Amino acid sequence: MYGFAKSKAILLAPKYYRACIAADVVIRRIPLEPSIGVVATLLKISPSSVSRALRLTPEERAAVRRRERALVPRAAAPVTPESPQQRLDGIVAEIGVEGTLDLLAKHNGGCPTSWQFPLPLSDAA
């Protein structure tokens, strides 16, 4: 295949000269092994689309042509993180209110007086 310098010279050549080269390519006198960029430019698509299509199997490319699948699969919806309230609700549901308060007391190094109840929670109505 032609190097970059020769390709540039060909592009600057007169139209009749380029037409003769094109005819030689069509009749396969000049083997043409175009790059991804050349093919993308010729078909007016991005090189990344060509690269993505090259990663597909022939069966997958056929499915893309039949519009049975997308060339680039959709990204999964981002997972929204749970809010602190949702996490606390899950903890309370799992270990109960007393267990949650016990964990908070251990975490803070003891039970503050505001957490002390006159009756145990299990007896409160």
MMTF fields as JSON, N, C-alpha, C and O atoms, coordinates in Angstrom:
{
  "mmtfVersion": "1.0.0",
  "mmtfProducer": "UNKNOWN",
  "numBonds": 499,
  "numAtoms": 500,
  "numGroups": 125,
  "numChains": 1,
  "numModels": 1,
  "chainsPerModel": [1],
  "groupsPerChain": [125],
  "chainIdList": ["A"],
  "bondAtomList": [4, 2, 8, 6, 12, 10, 16, 14, 20, 18, 24, 22, 28, 26, 32, 30, 36, 34, 40, 38, 44, 42, 48, 46, 52, 50, 56, 54, 60, 58, 64, 62, 68, 66, 72, 70, 76, 74, 80, 78, 84, 82, 88, 86, 92, 90, 96, 94, 100, 98, 104, 102, 108, 106, 112, 110, 116, 114, 120, 118, 124, 122, 128, 126, 132, 130, 136, 134, 140, 138, 144, 142, 148, 146, 152, 150, 156, 154, 160, 158, 164, 162, 168, 166, 172, 170, 176, 174, 180, 178, 184, 182, 188, 186, 192, 190, 196, 194, 200, 198, 204, 202, 208, 206, 212, 210, 216, 214, 220, 218, 224, 222, 228, 226, 232, 230, 236, 234, 240, 238, 244, 242, 248, 246, 252, 250, 256, 254, 260, 258, 264, 262, 268, 266, 272, 270, 276, 274, 280, 278, 284, 282, 288, 286, 292, 290, 296, 294, 300, 298, 304, 302, 308, 306, 312, 310, 316, 314, 320, 318, 324, 322, 328, 326, 332, 330, 336, 334, 340, 338, 344, 342, 348, 346, 352, 350, 356, 354, 360, 358, 364, 362, 368, 366, 372, 370, 376, 374, 380, 378, 384, 382, 388, 386, 392, 390, 396, 394, 400, 398, 404, 402, 408, 406, 412, 410, 416, 414, 420, 418, 424, 422, 428, 426, 432, 430, 436, 434, 440, 438, 444, 442, 448, 446, 452, 450, 456, 454, 460, 458, 464, 462, 468, 466, 472, 470, 476, 474, 480, 478, 484, 482, 488, 486, 492, 490, 496, 494],
  "bondOrderList": [1, 1, 1, 1, 1, 1, 1, 1, 1, 1, 1, 1, 1, 1, 1, 1, 1, 1, 1, 1, 1, 1, 1, 1, 1, 1, 1, 1, 1, 1, 1, 1, 1, 1, 1, 1, 1, 1, 1, 1, 1, 1, 1, 1, 1, 1, 1, 1, 1, 1, 1, 1, 1, 1, 1, 1, 1, 1, 1, 1, 1, 1, 1, 1, 1, 1, 1, 1, 1, 1, 1, 1, 1, 1, 1, 1, 1, 1, 1, 1, 1, 1, 1, 1, 1, 1, 1, 1, 1, 1, 1, 1, 1, 1, 1, 1, 1, 1, 1, 1, 1, 1, 1, 1, 1, 1, 1, 1, 1, 1, 1, 1, 1, 1, 1, 1, 1, 1, 1, 1, 1, 1, 1, 1],
  "groupList": [{"groupName": "MET", "atomNameList": ["N", "CA", "C", "O"], "elementList": ["N", "C", "C", "O"], "formalChargeList": [0, 0, 0, 0], "bondAtomList": [1, 0, 2, 1, 3, 2], "bondOrderList": [1, 1, 2], "singleLetterCode": "M", "chemCompType": "L-PEPTIDE LINKING"}, {"groupName": "TYR", "atomNameList": ["N", "CA", "C", "O"], "elementList": ["N", "C", "C", "O"], "formalChargeList": [0, 0, 0, 0], "bondAtomList": [1, 0, 2, 1, 3, 2], "bondOrderList": [1, 1, 2], "singleLetterCode": "Y", "chemCompType": "L-PEPTIDE LINKING"}, {"groupName": "GLY", "atomNameList": ["N", "CA", "C", "O"], "elementList": ["N", "C", "C", "O"], "formalChargeList": [0, 0, 0, 0], "bondAtomList": [1, 0, 2, 1, 3, 2], "bondOrderList": [1, 1, 2], "singleLetterCode": "G", "chemCompType": "PEPTIDE LINKING"}, {"groupName": "PHE", "atomNameList": ["N", "CA", "C", "O"], "elementList": ["N", "C", "C", "O"], "formalChargeList": [0, 0, 0, 0], "bondAtomList": [1, 0, 2, 1, 3, 2], "bondOrderList": [1, 1, 2], "singleLetterCode": "F", "chemCompType": "L-PEPTIDE LINKING"}, {"groupName": "ALA", "atomNameList": ["N", "CA", "C", "O"], "elementList": ["N", "C", "C", "O"], "formalChargeList": [0, 0, 0, 0], "bondAtomList": [1, 0, 2, 1, 3, 2], "bondOrderList": [1, 1, 2], "singleLetterCode": "A", "chemCompType": "L-PEPTIDE LINKING"}, {"groupName": "LYS", "atomNameList": ["N", "CA", "C", "O"], "elementList": ["N", "C", "C", "O"], "formalChargeList": [0, 0, 0, 0], "bondAtomList": [1, 0, 2, 1, 3, 2], "bondOrderList": [1, 1, 2], "singleLetterCode": "K", "chemCompType": "L-PEPTIDE LINKING"}, {"groupName": "SER", "atomNameList": ["N", "CA", "C", "O"], "elementList": ["N", "C", "C", "O"], "formalChargeList": [0, 0, 0, 0], "bondAtomList": [1, 0, 2, 1, 3, 2], "bondOrderList": [1, 1, 2], "singleLetterCode": "S", "chemCompType": "L-PEPTIDE LINKING"}, {"groupName": "ILE", "atomNameList": ["N", "CA", "C", "O"], "elementList": ["N", "C", "C", "O"], "formalChargeList": [0, 0, 0, 0], "bondAtomList": [1, 0, 2, 1, 3, 2], "bondOrderList": [1, 1, 2], "singleLetterCode": "I", "chemCompType": "L-PEPTIDE LINKING"}, {"groupName": "LEU", "atomNameList": ["N", "CA", "C", "O"], "elementList": ["N", "C", "C", "O"], "formalChargeList": [0, 0, 0, 0], "bondAtomList": [1, 0, 2, 1, 3, 2], "bondOrderList": [1, 1, 2], "singleLetterCode": "L", "chemCompType": "L-PEPTIDE LINKING"}, {"groupName": "PRO", "atomNameList": ["N", "CA", "C", "O"], "elementList": ["N", "C", "C", "O"], "formalChargeList": [0, 0, 0, 0], "bondAtomList": [1, 0, 2, 1, 3, 2], "bondOrderList": [1, 1, 2], "singleLetterCode": "P", "chemCompType": "L-PEPTIDE LINKING"}, {"groupName": "ARG", "atomNameList": ["N", "CA", "C", "O"], "elementList": ["N", "C", "C", "O"], "formalChargeList": [0, 0, 0, 0], "bondAtomList": [1, 0, 2, 1, 3, 2], "bondOrderList": [1, 1, 2], "singleLetterCode": "R", "chemCompType": "L-PEPTIDE LINKING"}, {"groupName": "CYS", "atomNameList": ["N", "CA", "C", "O"], "elementList": ["N", "C", "C", "O"], "formalChargeList": [0, 0, 0, 0], "bondAtomList": [1, 0, 2, 1, 3, 2], "bondOrderList": [1, 1, 2], "singleLetterCode": "C", "chemCompType": "L-PEPTIDE LINKING"}, {"groupName": "ASP", "atomNameList": ["N", "CA", "C", "O"], "elementList": ["N", "C", "C", "O"], "formalChargeList": [0, 0, 0, 0], "bondAtomList": [1, 0, 2, 1, 3, 2], "bondOrderList": [1, 1, 2], "singleLetterCode": "D", "chemCompType": "L-PEPTIDE LINKING"}, {"groupName": "VAL", "atomNameList": ["N", "CA", "C", "O"], "elementList": ["N", "C", "C", "O"], "formalChargeList": [0, 0, 0, 0], "bondAtomList": [1, 0, 2, 1, 3, 2], "bondOrderList": [1, 1, 2], "singleLetterCode": "V", "chemCompType": "L-PEPTIDE LINKING"}, {"groupName": "GLU", "atomNameList": ["N", "CA", "C", "O"], "elementList": ["N", "C", "C", "O"], "formalChargeList": [0, 0, 0, 0], "bondAtomList": [1, 0, 2, 1, 3, 2], "bondOrderList": [1, 1, 2], "singleLetterCode": "E", "chemCompType": "L-PEPTIDE LINKING"}, {"groupName": "THR", "atomNameList": ["N", "CA", "C", "O"], "elementList": ["N", "C", "C", "O"], "formalChargeList": [0, 0, 0, 0], "bondAtomList": [1, 0, 2, 1, 3, 2], "bondOrderList": [1, 1, 2], "singleLetterCode": "T", "chemCompType": "L-PEPTIDE LINKING"}, {"groupName": "GLN", "atomNameList": ["N", "CA", "C", "O"], "elementList": ["N", "C", "C", "O"], "formalChargeList": [0, 0, 0, 0], "bondAtomList": [1, 0, 2, 1, 3, 2], "bondOrderList": [1, 1, 2], "singleLetterCode": "Q", "chemCompType": "L-PEPTIDE LINKING"}, {"groupName": "HIS", "atomNameList": ["N", "CA", "C", "O"], "elementList": ["N", "C", "C", "O"], "formalChargeList": [0, 0, 0, 0], "bondAtomList": [1, 0, 2, 1, 3, 2], "bondOrderList": [1, 1, 2], "singleLetterCode": "H", "chemCompType": "L-PEPTIDE LINKING"}, {"groupName": "ASN", "atomNameList": ["N", "CA", "C", "O"], "elementList": ["N", "C", "C", "O"], "formalChargeList": [0, 0, 0, 0], "bondAtomList": [1, 0, 2, 1, 3, 2], "bondOrderList": [1, 1, 2], "singleLetterCode": "N", "chemCompType": "L-PEPTIDE LINKING"}, {"groupName": "TRP", "atomNameList": ["N", "CA", "C", "O"], "elementList": ["N", "C", "C", "O"], "formalChargeList": [0, 0, 0, 0], "bondAtomList": [1, 0, 2, 1, 3, 2], "bondOrderList": [1, 1, 2], "singleLetterCode": "W", "chemCompType": "L-PEPTIDE LINKING"}],
  "groupTypeList": [0, 1, 2, 3, 4, 5, 6, 5, 4, 7, 8, 8, 4, 9, 5, 1, 1, 10, 4, 11, 7, 4, 4, 12, 13, 13, 7, 10, 10, 7, 9, 8, 14, 9, 6, 7, 2, 13, 13, 4, 15, 8, 8, 5, 7, 6, 9, 6, 6, 13, 6, 10, 4, 8, 10, 8, 15, 9, 14, 14, 10, 4, 4, 13, 10, 10, 10, 14, 10, 4, 8, 13, 9, 10, 4, 4, 4, 9, 13, 15, 9, 14, 6, 9, 16, 16, 10, 8, 12, 2, 7, 13, 4, 14, 7, 2, 13, 14, 2, 15, 8, 12, 8, 8, 4, 5, 17, 18, 2, 2, 11, 9, 15, 6, 19, 16, 3, 9, 8, 9, 8, 6, 12, 4, 4],
  "groupIdList": [1, 2, 3, 4, 5, 6, 7, 8, 9, 10, 11, 12, 13, 14, 15, 16, 17, 18, 19, 20, 21, 22, 23, 24, 25, 26, 27, 28, 29, 30, 31, 32, 33, 34, 35, 36, 37, 38, 39, 40, 41, 42, 43, 44, 45, 46, 47, 48, 49, 50, 51, 52, 53, 54, 55, 56, 57, 58, 59, 60, 61, 62, 63, 64, 65, 66, 67, 68, 69, 70, 71, 72, 73, 74, 75, 76, 77, 78, 79, 80, 81, 82, 83, 84, 85, 86, 87, 88, 89, 90, 91, 92, 93, 94, 95, 96, 97, 98, 99, 100, 101, 102, 103, 104, 105, 106, 107, 108, 109, 110, 111, 112, 113, 114, 115, 116, 117, 118, 119, 120, 121, 122, 123, 124, 125],
  "secStructList": [7, 7, 7, 2, 2, 2, 2, 2, 2, 2, 2, 2, 1, 7, 2, 2, 2, 2, 2, 2, 2, 2, 2, 2, 2, 2, 6, 6, 1, 1, 7, 7, 7, 7, 7, 2, 2, 2, 2, 2, 2, 2, 2, 6, 1, 7, 2, 2, 2, 2, 2, 2, 2, 2, 6, 1, 7, 2, 2, 2, 2, 2, 2, 2, 2, 6, 6, 1, 1, 7, 1, 1, 7, 7, 7, 7, 7, 7, 7, 7, 7, 7, 7, 2, 2, 2, 2, 2, 2, 2, 2, 2, 2, 2, 2, 2, 2, 2, 2, 2, 2, 2, 2, 2, 2, 2, 2, 6, 6, 1, 7, 7, 4, 4, 4, 7, 7, 1, 1, 7, 6, 6, 6, 7, 7],
  "xCoordList": [0.853, 0.0, 0.888, 2.065, 0.318, 1.058, 1.35, 0.532, 2.534, 2.857, 2.186, 1.601, 2.279, 1.611, 2.108, 1.302, 3.417, 3.968, 3.452, 3.094, 3.416, 2.945, 1.433, 0.955, 0.681, -0.762, -1.047, -1.954, -0.276, -0.468, -0.166, -0.871, 0.879, 1.238, 0.123, -0.186, -0.474, -1.561, -2.761, -3.39, -3.078, -4.213, -3.993, -4.956, -2.742, -2.424, -2.272, -2.132, -2.298, -2.138, -3.388, -4.444, -3.273, -4.432, -5.542, -5.304, -6.738, -7.92, -7.801, -8.179, -7.287, -7.165, -6.225, -6.453, -5.167, -4.196, -4.869, -4.726, -5.603, -6.308, -7.391, -7.65, -8.027, -9.049, -8.437, -9.044, -7.236, -6.562, -6.184, -6.298, -5.741, -5.429, -6.708, -6.696, -7.809, -9.078, -9.494, -9.98, -9.31, -9.656, -8.795, -9.292, -7.509, -6.614, -7.05, -6.916, -7.566, -8.054, -9.309, -9.458, -10.219, -11.475, -11.223, -11.869, -10.291, -10.02, -9.006, -8.542, -8.672, -7.782, -6.362, -5.647, -5.955, -4.56, -3.694, -2.551, -4.255, -3.6, -4.383, -5.541, -3.766, -4.49, -4.716, -3.805, -5.915, -6.266, -6.55, -7.447, -5.799, -6.009, -6.199, -5.264, -7.394, -7.62, -7.613, -7.916, -7.268, -7.295, -8.724, -9.615, -8.911, -10.221, -10.612, -11.767, -9.664, -9.945, -10.377, -11.279, -9.738, -10.081, -11.497, -12.287, -11.806, -13.139, -14.198, -15.269, -13.895, -14.848, -15.113, -16.26, -14.07, -14.234, -15.043, -15.922, -14.754, -15.469, -16.971, -17.806, -17.297, -18.7, -19.333, -20.493, -18.574, -19.048, -19.566, -20.655, -18.748, -19.034, -17.768, -16.71, -17.868, -16.702, -15.85, -16.379, -14.534, -13.672, -14.056, -13.87, -14.588, -14.975, -16.151, -16.257, -17.035, -18.137, -17.601, -18.081, -16.617, -16.0, -15.321, -15.464, -14.583, -13.895, -14.892, -14.654, -16.002, -17.021, -17.611, -17.829, -17.867, -18.411, -17.409, -17.804, -16.124, -15.106, -15.044, -14.594, -15.491, -15.492, -16.676, -16.708, -17.641, -18.808, -18.531, -17.698, -19.235, -19.144, -19.935, -20.74, -19.723, -20.516, -22.02, -22.807, -22.419, -23.843, -24.369, -25.482, -23.568, -23.989, -24.083, -25.002, -23.138, -23.199, -24.449, -25.087, -24.795, -26.016, -27.241, -28.173, -27.249, -28.373, -28.45, -29.543, -27.312, -27.299, -27.906, -28.715, -27.519, -28.062, -29.576, -30.286, -30.07, -31.514, -32.236, -33.45, -31.501, -32.015, -32.59, -33.527, -32.016, -32.438, -31.657, -32.078, -30.54, -29.732, -29.008, -28.89, -28.53, -27.805, -26.325, -25.797, -25.669, -24.22, -23.521, -22.628, -23.937, -23.379, -24.508, -25.487, -24.385, -25.466, -25.622, -24.656, -26.845, -27.115, -26.432, -26.348, -25.947, -25.342, -26.441, -27.554, -26.119, -27.087, -27.383, -26.52, -28.603, -28.987, -28.126, -27.905, -27.648, -26.802, -27.593, -28.755, -26.937, -27.57, -27.464, -26.371, -28.613, -28.593, -28.289, -28.923, -27.335, -26.995, -28.141, -28.901, -28.236, -29.272, -28.957, -27.796, -29.987, -29.802, -29.509, -29.784, -28.96, -28.733, -30.027, -30.011, -31.136, -32.419, -32.787, -33.259, -32.573, -32.892, -31.987, -32.451, -30.697, -29.782, -30.198, -30.19, -30.564, -30.987, -32.27, -32.412, -33.204, -34.446, -34.143, -34.774, -33.178, -32.792, -32.178, -32.458, -31.34, -30.718, -31.772, -31.764, -32.67, -33.732, -34.615, -35.002, -34.933, -35.75, -35.02, -35.654, -33.694, -32.92, -32.697, -32.865, -32.315, -31.945, -32.863, -32.665, -33.845, -34.805, -34.308, -33.143, -35.213, -34.9, -33.897, -32.926, -34.115, -33.207, -31.805, -30.821, -31.72, -30.403, -29.701, -28.491, -30.465, -29.891, -29.387, -28.289, -30.197, -29.77, -28.554, -27.669, -28.495, -27.317, -26.068, -25.011, -26.188, -25.039, -24.608, -23.414, -25.581, -25.244, -24.558, -23.619, -25.021, -24.404, -22.964, -22.072, -22.735, -21.37, -20.488, -19.319, -21.056, -20.301, -19.877, -18.767, -20.76, -20.476, -19.804, -19.573, -19.485, -18.787, -19.698, -19.219, -20.923, -21.855, -23.175, -23.282, -24.152, -25.486, -25.677, -25.609, -25.91, -26.19, -27.48, -28.344, -27.605, -28.779, -30.057, -31.121, -29.979, -31.193, -31.738, -32.891, -30.92, -31.39, -31.944, -32.474, -31.839, -32.324, -33.822, -34.326, -34.505, -35.952, -36.386, -35.699, -37.506, -37.979, -38.364, -38.228, -38.845, -39.225, -38.429, -38.063, -38.149, -37.523, -38.432, -39.656, -37.855, -38.634, -39.628, -40.703, -39.275, -40.176, -41.433, -42.462, -41.374, -42.542, -43.376, -44.541, -42.77, -43.495, -44.588, -44.424, -45.68, -46.79, -46.831, -47.711],
  "yCoordList": [-1.18, 0.0, 1.228, 1.165, 2.32, 3.563, 4.105, 3.976, 4.72, 5.401, 6.763, 7.2, 7.434, 8.728, 9.747, 10.468, 9.821, 10.815, 10.571, 11.511, 9.301, 8.987, 9.237, 9.706, 8.921, 9.172, 10.656, 11.047, 11.477, 12.92, 13.402, 14.252, 12.852, 13.237, 12.838, 13.576, 11.666, 11.215, 12.153, 12.496, 12.57, 13.469, 14.821, 15.489, 15.23, 16.507, 16.382, 17.388, 15.142, 14.916, 15.399, 15.567, 15.619, 16.046, 14.995, 13.817, 15.451, 14.598, 13.394, 12.287, 13.583, 12.48, 11.397, 10.209, 11.808, 10.861, 10.045, 8.824, 10.742, 10.063, 9.137, 8.084, 9.513, 8.659, 7.355, 6.293, 7.435, 6.219, 5.314, 4.093, 5.9, 5.101, 4.446, 3.274, 5.203, 4.647, 3.463, 2.458, 3.571, 2.465, 1.246, 0.12, 1.459, 0.347, -0.333, -1.548, 0.449, -0.122, -0.944, -2.042, -0.41, -1.105, -2.437, -3.427, -2.493, -3.769, -4.61, -5.642, -4.168, -4.859, -5.005, -5.928, -4.1, -4.086, -3.55, -3.97, -2.618, -2.093, -2.621, -2.248, -3.492, -3.991, -2.856, -2.089, -2.774, -1.705, -2.304, -3.134, -1.891, -2.321, -1.066, -0.607, -0.519, 0.757, 0.617, -0.443, 1.689, 1.724, 1.994, 2.309, 1.863, 2.153, 3.591, 3.865, 4.508, 5.915, 6.185, 6.988, 5.52, 5.713, 5.203, 5.873, 4.023, 3.454, 4.317, 4.556, 4.778, 5.625, 6.91, 7.344, 7.515, 8.742, 8.474, 9.258, 7.384, 7.02, 6.835, 7.256, 6.206, 5.931, 7.005, 6.889, 8.038, 9.189, 8.764, 9.153, 7.949, 7.55, 7.754, 8.057, 7.594, 7.792, 6.525, 5.418, 6.685, 5.508, 4.663, 3.446, 5.289, 4.506, 3.579, 2.499, 3.989, 3.102, 1.893, 0.774, 2.12, 0.997, 0.061, -1.158, 0.626, -0.198, -1.02, -2.193, -0.399, -1.111, -2.257, -3.351, -2.006, -3.055, -4.197, -5.356, -3.875, -4.921, -5.841, -6.981, -5.357, -6.179, -7.147, -8.055, -6.956, -7.833, -9.071, -9.05, -10.139, -11.34, -11.084, -10.153, -11.883, -11.705, -11.805, -11.092, -12.682, -12.819, -11.55, -11.109, -10.963, -9.733, -8.576, -7.762, -8.5, -7.444, -7.618, -6.635, -8.867, -9.114, -8.657, -8.099, -8.886, -8.451, -6.921, -6.358, -6.26, -4.789, -4.309, -3.382, -4.934, -4.543, -4.743, -3.957, -5.804, -6.071, -5.239, -5.357, -4.418, -3.558, -4.373, -3.944, -5.548, -6.381, -6.057, -6.415, -5.391, -4.971, -3.691, -3.35, -2.994, -1.751, -2.048, -3.04, -1.178, -1.321, -1.177, -1.954, -0.173, 0.054, -0.157, 0.589, -1.169, -1.403, -0.226, 0.462, -0.014, 1.073, 0.776, -0.369, 1.844, 1.693, 1.426, 1.937, 0.633, 0.35, 1.633, 2.496, 1.736, 2.917, 2.992, 1.986, 4.186, 4.293, 3.959, 4.336, 3.256, 2.876, 4.062, 4.542, 4.522, 5.648, 5.123, 4.173, 5.729, 5.243, 5.51, 6.467, 4.649, 4.826, 6.046, 6.359, 6.712, 7.851, 7.313, 6.145, 8.139, 7.687, 7.198, 6.236, 7.856, 7.434, 6.03, 5.216, 5.741, 4.417, 3.354, 2.261, 3.669, 2.715, 2.461, 1.318, 3.533, 3.38, 2.564, 1.715, 2.814, 2.034, 0.548, -0.301, 0.243, -1.153, -1.771, -2.925, -1.01, -1.516, -1.75, -2.785, -0.8, -0.938, -2.14, -2.896, -2.316, -3.461, -4.773, -5.78, -4.77, -5.996, -6.342, -7.498, -5.346, -5.666, -5.026, -5.225, -4.276, -3.679, -2.358, -1.993, -1.651, -0.342, -0.493, 0.261, -1.462, -1.641, -1.984, -1.433, -2.885, -3.252, -2.065, -1.897, -1.241, -0.046, 0.923, 1.467, 1.143, 2.046, 1.5, 2.267, 0.179, -0.427, -0.194, 0.143, -0.373, -0.128, 1.332, 1.631, 2.24, 3.665, 3.997, 4.792, 3.394, 3.639, 3.131, 3.81, 1.942, 1.396, 2.277, 2.512, 2.749, 3.588, 4.905, 5.387, 5.478, 6.765, 6.614, 7.617, 5.394, 5.195, 5.237, 5.52, 4.985, 4.989, 5.59, 6.197, 5.427, 5.907, 7.31, 7.485, 8.298, 9.628, 9.617, 8.764, 10.561, 10.589, 10.796, 10.344, 11.463, 11.688, 10.394, 10.356, 9.307, 8.033, 7.127, 6.061, 7.513, 6.653, 6.839, 7.959, 5.739, 5.763, 5.319, 4.51, 5.828, 5.399, 3.917, 3.242, 3.417, 2.017, 1.37, 2.067, 0.092, -0.576, -0.45, -0.428, -0.371, -0.186, -1.31, -1.086, -2.505, -3.638, -3.524, -4.104, -2.779, -2.62, -1.405, -1.296, -0.477, 0.747, 0.42, -0.452, 1.118, 0.877, 1.891, 1.835],
  "zCoordList": [0.0, 0.0, 0.0, 0.355, -0.394, -0.471, 0.916, 1.828, 1.074, 2.315, 2.341, 1.35, 3.497, 3.652, 2.632, 2.044, 2.412, 1.478, 0.061, -0.649, -0.342, -1.677, -1.786, -2.819, -0.715, -0.722, -0.876, -1.61, -0.187, -0.28, -1.696, -2.239, -2.278, -3.645, -4.621, -5.557, -4.39, -5.264, -5.14, -6.141, -3.903, -3.706, -4.363, -4.741, -4.505, -5.134, -6.647, -7.342, -7.162, -8.599, -9.338, -8.727, -10.631, -11.424, -11.39, -11.122, -11.667, -11.608, -12.55, -12.169, -13.765, -14.725, -14.198, -14.425, -13.494, -12.932, -11.821, -11.758, -10.951, -9.857, -10.401, -9.817, -11.513, -12.125, -12.616, -12.486, -13.179, -13.645, -12.472, -12.57, -11.381, -10.186, -9.66, -9.283, -9.634, -9.169, -10.036, -9.517, -11.348, -12.247, -11.939, -11.945, -11.671, -11.323, -10.02, -9.873, -9.09, -7.834, -8.095, -7.559, -8.925, -9.212, -9.884, -9.539, -10.845, -11.526, -10.747, -11.233, -9.553, -8.616, -9.134, -8.746, -10.003, -10.436, -9.305, -9.125, -8.549, -7.354, -6.16, -5.969, -5.348, -4.179, -3.179, -2.867, -2.704, -1.779, -0.413, -0.267, 0.572, 1.95, 2.795, 3.452, 2.778, 3.456, 4.982, 5.531, 5.628, 7.088, 7.566, 6.776, 8.853, 9.441, 9.141, 8.814, 9.25, 9.004, 7.572, 7.334, 6.62, 5.21, 4.932, 4.267, 5.443, 5.22, 5.909, 5.352, 7.114, 7.842, 7.072, 6.962, 6.544, 5.761, 4.503, 4.149, 3.835, 2.613, 2.876, 2.076, 3.996, 4.321, 5.194, 5.589, 5.492, 6.279, 7.655, 8.078, 8.342, 9.717, 10.539, 9.987, 11.829, 12.684, 12.731, 12.638, 12.875, 13.027, 14.24, 14.223, 15.295, 16.473, 16.153, 16.733, 15.236, 14.834, 14.074, 14.258, 13.232, 12.497, 13.485, 13.388, 14.433, 15.436, 16.244, 16.53, 16.606, 17.382, 16.555, 17.075, 15.273, 14.406, 14.226, 14.108, 14.205, 14.063, 15.279, 15.17, 16.428, 17.642, 17.684, 18.514, 16.792, 16.768, 15.925, 15.019, 16.235, 15.408, 14.121, 14.075, 13.085, 11.857, 12.118, 11.496, 13.031, 13.347, 14.013, 13.724, 14.906, 15.571, 14.574, 14.657, 13.632, 12.606, 11.741, 11.366, 11.425, 10.645, 11.435, 10.856, 12.739, 13.578, 13.619, 13.669, 13.599, 13.566, 12.249, 12.239, 11.144, 9.832, 9.774, 9.146, 10.436, 10.456, 11.52, 11.687, 12.22, 13.304, 14.462, 15.134, 14.68, 15.8, 17.062, 18.162, 16.917, 18.052, 17.68, 16.503, 18.679, 18.45, 18.236, 18.738, 17.489, 17.306, 18.646, 18.982, 19.408, 20.741, 21.736, 21.726, 22.603, 23.561, 24.512, 24.843, 24.939, 25.882, 27.202, 27.647, 27.812, 29.13, 30.15, 30.03, 31.135, 32.194, 32.958, 33.114, 33.423, 34.189, 35.447, 36.12, 35.755, 36.941, 38.208, 38.359, 39.091, 40.343, 41.293, 41.589, 41.762, 42.688, 44.084, 44.545, 44.749, 46.088, 47.06, 46.913, 48.035, 49.044, 49.896, 50.158, 50.312, 51.206, 52.606, 52.883, 53.489, 54.867, 55.525, 56.292, 55.226, 55.802, 55.334, 56.127, 54.046, 53.518, 54.148, 54.47, 54.325, 54.96, 56.406, 56.863, 57.136, 58.527, 58.606, 59.486, 57.694, 57.671, 57.493, 58.122, 56.636, 56.419, 57.663, 57.986, 58.366, 59.589, 60.662, 61.328, 60.832, 61.83, 61.494, 62.385, 60.211, 59.811, 60.08, 60.396, 59.957, 60.135, 61.599, 61.987, 62.437, 63.824, 64.858, 66.057, 64.429, 65.346, 65.924, 65.767, 66.593, 67.171, 68.306, 68.37, 69.214, 70.349, 69.871, 70.363, 68.925, 68.395, 67.752, 67.898, 67.039, 66.412, 67.47, 67.347, 68.522, 69.592, 70.328, 70.709, 70.536, 71.168, 70.33, 70.863, 69.018, 68.132, 68.17, 68.188, 68.181, 68.25, 69.558, 69.586, 70.644, 71.942, 71.956, 72.464, 71.401, 71.335, 70.449, 70.754, 69.368, 68.426, 69.079, 68.853, 69.881, 70.513, 71.874, 72.549, 72.296, 73.552, 74.759, 75.857, 74.624, 75.755, 75.336, 74.27, 76.151, 75.84, 76.409, 77.626, 75.575, 76.095, 76.906, 76.701, 77.822, 78.687, 77.895, 78.319, 76.762, 75.965, 75.382, 74.952, 75.356, 74.819, 75.909, 75.598, 77.163, 78.23, 78.373, 78.462, 78.391, 78.456, 79.851, 80.475, 80.351, 81.657, 81.667, 82.688, 80.523, 80.414, 79.285, 78.338, 79.341, 78.196, 76.967, 77.101, 75.811, 74.598, 74.358, 73.802, 74.773, 74.538, 75.394, 75.046, 76.527, 77.39, 76.99, 77.371, 76.21, 75.853, 74.843, 73.989, 74.953, 74.047, 72.946, 72.087]
}
